[in-house]
Amino acid sequence: MHVPPCFYHPIMAGVWIATDVLWIVPETVLSIRLRSAKDAQKADRGSKSIVITAVNLGVCLGFLAAFEVPSFSLEAHWKAVFSLGIAVWLGGIFLRLYSIRILGRFFTFDVAIAKGHRIVEQGPYRWLRHPSYLGSLLAQVGFGMTLTNWLAMLLPVCCVATAYAYRIPIEEQALVRGLGSDYSDYMRRTWRLIPFVY
């Protein structure tokens, strides 16, 4: 079994564990607390379960690649890749939590339209319709980079991106139904995930 080199260094291993805790604990707490109200119009179509499954599958595949497929491991410059990975991971966590905070009571882990739902255009929502998903994808990229393995960098983000590719159209259709032309106009002046790209 191949062990990623960062885990042999106490300081790097500590930084990795601390970042992982900052990633997992808020997600776990928020997934319990931020559920849609009973009177909300639910339109999830199983996307919450698909996203959760994809995140867990991606993490498992990342570890499997890092520990069991050493031929894809980075030997040169791994410290730089690890450090950049921590920065990207933390940036993704921050963007996701900040986006959730800005959206407030309208953010739920399942797709649902709350009573009194309105469009929020503060913070990253001024440009992006799904900045919390972008944060999640960045966190997956950073996580993979810290394992300093090419497959570990690719597999987690691909799993989660596939799940979001299923969820985003469902969510946007529900918002158009619930908010009408206001949301359609908002869609025309914003990007889904990446400014000027998509």
Summary of the structure (lengths in Angstrom):
residues: 198
radius of gyration: 18.0
end to end distance: 39.5
largest distance: 55.6
contacts: 629
relative contact order: 0.18
helix: 71%
strand: 4%
